[in-house]
Amino acid sequence: MAAVVLSEAEKVYIVHGVQEDLRVDGRGCEDYRCAEVETDVVSNTSGSARVKLGHTDILVGVKAEMGTPKLERPDEGYLEFFVDCSANATPEFEGRGGEELGTEIASTLYRIFSSEGTVDLKSLCINPREHCWVLYVDVLLLECGGNLFDAISIAVKAALFNTRIPKVRVLEDEEGSKEIELSDDPYDCIRLSVDDVPCIVTLSKIGYRHVVDATLQEEACSLASLLISVTSKGALTCMKKIGKGSLDPESIFEMMETGKRVGKSLHTSLQKVLDEEESLGTTRQKVGFLG
């Protein structure tokens, strides 16, 4: 994560504000910054999204390619995650720093999406044991302004929502050999259901309280954070502690309850934006770069 050096006085100011439920930028402890979500921003992908959360800027592209099902799951497709930390995002991403963070983010995404029923992987199967769709999810960190994991999870969900996979017909000739025919009609496609795709809510412990959507300055005042993945129904699917500090059981329980509550409203707001974008169809103005 990008490190911010704060003086002791600045830290005391931030910590005291949090105890009073008033953060430096005027938000309460459970408030997110304003997020900008835009889908369909990269033309040569099956689906894409860009999310700006404060000064954190994330771009996600999804490419559907044909592959072979994994041996242990012969009737399912699968997802692969790649995370690239742009050296422009923060000087710490030059060299090894970006690689290590990229690996940590990718492994967190694998963990979240390994939960049963997150994505209907059976719908990605074309021919059991022979052909399936593999979704390559590329995450690019353009700028880091705190709360990376939440912004990435929002962008991944938005990009999967935007993903269109061509419909396929399997034709068999008299000899029994199979041929795959892809539909060339762009509207004849499979859409993924993202209803059960969780979003990450990161709760950072500052003093005796915890905050959501911490800025870089707030992250510098926090010794421990809890990453919680929450579905739109408020179910908790996975949890991970980050940071050097420890968390007592009571704090963890409180953070889990906050995470579920905040996560549900985060999903509702995101789905509203995605449905609005969808309803505009091809008429909408593209404001993103690469548009």
C-alpha positions in Angstrom: 0.0 0.0 0.0 1.1 3.5 -0.6 2.7 4.8 2.6 1.9 8.3 3.9 4.1 9.9 6.5 2.1 11.8 9.1 3.4 13.8 12.1 2.2 12.8 15.6 0.0 15.8 15.8 -1.8 14.9 12.5 -2.3 11.3 13.7 -3.8 12.5 17.0 -6.1 14.9 15.1 -7.4 12.1 12.8 -7.8 9.6 15.7 -9.7 12.1 17.9 -12.0 12.9 15.0 -12.8 9.3 14.4 -13.7 8.8 18.1 -16.3 11.6 17.7 -17.6 10.0 14.4 -16.3 13.0 12.4 -13.6 12.3 9.9 -11.2 14.9 8.4 -13.3 15.0 5.1 -16.6 15.4 7.0 -17.8 11.8 6.7 -19.1 9.6 9.5 -17.3 6.3 10.4 -19.7 4.2 8.2 -19.8 6.5 5.1 -18.1 5.8 1.8 -16.6 8.5 -0.4 -18.5 9.2 -3.6 -17.8 6.5 -6.2 -17.9 6.9 -9.9 -18.7 3.7 -11.8 -18.5 3.4 -15.6 -18.9 0.2 -17.6 -18.0 -0.8 -21.2 -14.9 1.4 -21.3 -12.5 -0.9 -23.1 -13.6 -1.9 -26.6 -11.6 -5.1 -27.2 -12.9 -6.9 -24.1 -16.0 -9.0 -23.3 -16.7 -6.7 -20.4 -15.0 -3.8 -18.6 -15.5 -1.2 -15.9 -13.7 1.7 -14.3 -14.2 2.7 -10.7 -13.0 5.9 -9.1 -13.4 6.0 -5.3 -11.9 9.2 -4.0 -8.3 9.2 -5.4 -8.3 5.4 -6.0 -8.8 4.6 -9.7 -9.2 1.0 -10.9 -9.7 -0.4 -14.4 -11.0 -4.0 -15.0 -11.2 -5.8 -18.3 -12.8 -9.3 -18.7 -11.9 -11.4 -21.8 -13.8 -14.7 -22.5 -11.7 -17.3 -24.2 -12.3 -20.9 -25.0 -10.4 -23.4 -22.9 -10.5 -26.9 -21.5 -12.4 -27.6 -18.2 -10.3 -28.4 -15.1 -10.1 -32.2 -14.4 -11.7 -31.9 -11.0 -14.6 -29.7 -12.4 -15.3 -31.2 -15.9 -18.7 -29.5 -16.3 -17.6 -25.9 -15.4 -15.7 -23.0 -16.8 -13.5 -20.9 -14.5 -12.0 -17.4 -13.8 -8.4 -16.3 -13.9 -7.2 -13.1 -12.2 -4.3 -10.9 -13.1 -3.4 -7.7 -11.2 -1.1 -5.1 -12.6 0.0 -2.2 -10.3 1.0 0.7 -12.5 4.2 2.3 -11.4 2.4 5.7 -12.0 -0.1 4.8 -9.2 2.5 5.3 -6.5 6.3 5.2 -6.5 6.2 2.1 -4.2 4.9 0.0 -7.1 8.2 0.3 -8.9 10.2 -3.0 -8.7 9.0 -5.7 -6.3 6.5 -3.7 -4.3 3.8 -3.7 -7.0 4.4 -7.4 -7.7 3.9 -8.4 -4.1 0.7 -6.3 -3.8 -0.6 -7.6 -7.1 -0.1 -11.2 -5.9 -1.9 -10.5 -2.6 -4.9 -8.9 -4.4 -5.1 -11.8 -6.9 -5.0 -14.4 -4.2 -7.8 -12.5 -2.2 -9.9 -12.4 -5.4 -9.4 -16.2 -6.0 -10.4 -16.8 -2.4 -13.6 -14.8 -2.7 -14.6 -16.4 -6.0 -13.9 -19.9 -4.8 -17.0 -19.7 -2.6 -19.8 -21.9 -3.9 -22.3 -20.2 -6.1 -20.5 -16.8 -6.4 -20.7 -17.1 -10.2 -22.7 -19.9 -12.1 -19.6 -21.6 -13.5 -21.7 -24.4 -15.1 -23.2 -21.8 -17.5 -19.6 -21.3 -18.8 -19.4 -25.0 -19.8 -19.8 -25.7 -23.5 -18.9 -29.4 -23.7 -18.2 -31.3 -20.5 -14.5 -32.3 -20.3 -13.8 -30.7 -23.7 -14.6 -27.0 -24.0 -15.5 -24.3 -21.6 -15.3 -20.5 -21.3 -12.4 -19.1 -19.3 -12.9 -15.6 -18.0 -9.6 -13.7 -17.8 -10.1 -10.8 -15.3 -7.4 -8.2 -15.7 -7.2 -5.6 -12.9 -5.2 -2.5 -13.4 -4.4 -0.1 -10.5 -4.2 3.4 -12.0 -4.1 5.4 -8.8 -4.0 4.5 -5.1 -5.8 6.8 -2.7 -6.7 4.3 0.0 -9.2 1.4 0.3 -7.9 -0.5 -2.7 -9.6 -3.8 -2.0 -13.1 -2.4 -1.9 -12.7 -0.4 -5.1 -11.3 -3.4 -6.9 -14.2 -5.7 -5.8 -16.7 -3.0 -7.0 -14.9 -2.8 -10.4 -14.7 -6.6 -10.8 -18.4 -7.0 -10.1 -19.3 -4.1 -12.5 -17.1 -5.6 -15.2 -18.6 -9.1 -14.8 -22.1 -7.5 -15.0 -21.0 -5.9 -18.3 -19.6 -9.1 -19.7 -21.2 -10.6 -22.8 -20.1 -14.1 -23.9 -21.0 -15.3 -27.4 -23.6 -18.1 -27.6 -22.1 -21.3 -28.9 -23.7 -24.2 -30.9 -22.0 -27.6 -30.9 -22.5 -29.4 -34.2 -21.7 -33.1 -34.5 -21.2 -34.8 -37.9 -21.8 -38.5 -38.8 -18.3 -39.6 -37.6 -19.0 -38.1 -34.2 -16.5 -35.3 -34.4 -17.7 -32.1 -32.9 -17.5 -28.6 -34.3 -18.1 -25.4 -32.4 -20.0 -22.6 -34.0 -19.9 -19.1 -32.4 -22.8 -16.8 -32.9 -21.7 -13.6 -34.7 -24.8 -11.6 -33.5 -23.5 -9.3 -30.7 -26.9 -9.5 -29.0 -27.0 -13.3 -29.1 -24.9 -13.7 -26.0 -24.8 -15.1 -22.4 -24.9 -12.7 -19.5 -23.6 -13.6 -16.1 -25.7 -13.3 -13.0 -23.7 -11.2 -10.5 -26.4 -11.3 -7.8 -24.2 -13.5 -5.6 -20.9 -11.8 -6.4 -19.7 -10.3 -3.1 -18.1 -6.9 -2.6 -15.3 -6.4 -0.1 -15.8 -4.0 2.8 -12.5 -3.1 4.6 -12.9 -1.9 8.2 -9.9 -0.1 9.6 -9.5 0.1 13.3 -8.5 3.6 14.4 -8.3 4.2 18.2 -11.3 2.5 19.8 -13.5 2.7 16.6 -13.4 1.4 13.1 -14.1 3.2 9.8 -15.0 2.0 6.3 -13.4 3.3 3.1 -10.3 4.7 4.8 -8.2 7.3 3.0 -4.4 7.0 2.8 -4.0 9.3 5.9 -6.5 7.1 7.9 -4.7 3.9 6.8 -1.5 5.4 8.2 -3.3 5.7 11.6 -4.6 2.2 11.6 -2.6 -0.8 12.8 -5.1 -3.5 11.8 -7.9 -3.8 9.3 -10.5 -6.5 8.6 -11.4 -7.4 5.0 -14.9 -8.8 4.8 -16.6 -10.1 1.6 -20.3 -9.6 1.8 -23.1 -10.6 -0.7 -26.0 -8.4 -1.6 -28.1 -10.3 0.9 -25.7 -9.4 3.7 -24.1 -12.9 4.0 -20.5 -13.0 4.9 -18.4 -15.3 2.6 -14.8 -14.7 3.7 -12.7 -12.7 6.1 -9.1 -11.7 6.3 -7.1 -9.5 8.7 -4.4 -7.2 7.4 -1.9 -5.0 9.2 0.6 -5.6 12.0 -1.8 -4.9 14.9 -4.1 -7.3 16.7 -7.9 -7.2 16.9 -9.8 -8.4 20.0 -12.8 -10.7 19.6 -15.3 -8.0 20.5 -13.9 -5.6 17.9 -14.0 -8.4 15.2 -17.7 -9.1 16.0 -18.6 -5.4 15.8 -16.7 -5.0 12.5 -18.4 -8.0 11.0 -21.9 -6.6 11.9 -20.9 -3.2 10.5 -19.4 -4.9 7.4 -22.7 -6.8 6.7 -24.8 -3.6 7.1 -22.6 -1.4 5.0 -22.0 -4.1 2.4 -25.8 -4.5 1.8 -26.2 -0.8 1.1 -23.1 -0.8 -1.1 -24.5 -3.5 -3.3 -27.9 -1.7 -3.6 -26.2 1.5 -4.7 -23.9 -0.3 -7.2 -26.8 -2.3 -8.7 -28.8 0.9 -9.2 -25.9 2.5 -11.1 -25.3 -0.6 -13.2 -29.0 -0.8 -14.1 -29.1 2.9 -15.0 -26.0 2.5 -17.3 -27.6 -0.6 -18.9 -30.9 1.2 -19.6 -29.1 3.9 -21.6 -27.8 1.3 -24.0 -25.6 2.6 -26.9 -26.9 6.2 -26.5 -25.0 7.0 -23.4 -22.1 9.4 -23.4 -18.7 7.8 -22.7 -16.7 9.9 -20.3 -13.9 7.4 -19.6 -10.6 7.4 -21.5 -10.4 4.7 -24.2 -14.0 5.4 -24.8 
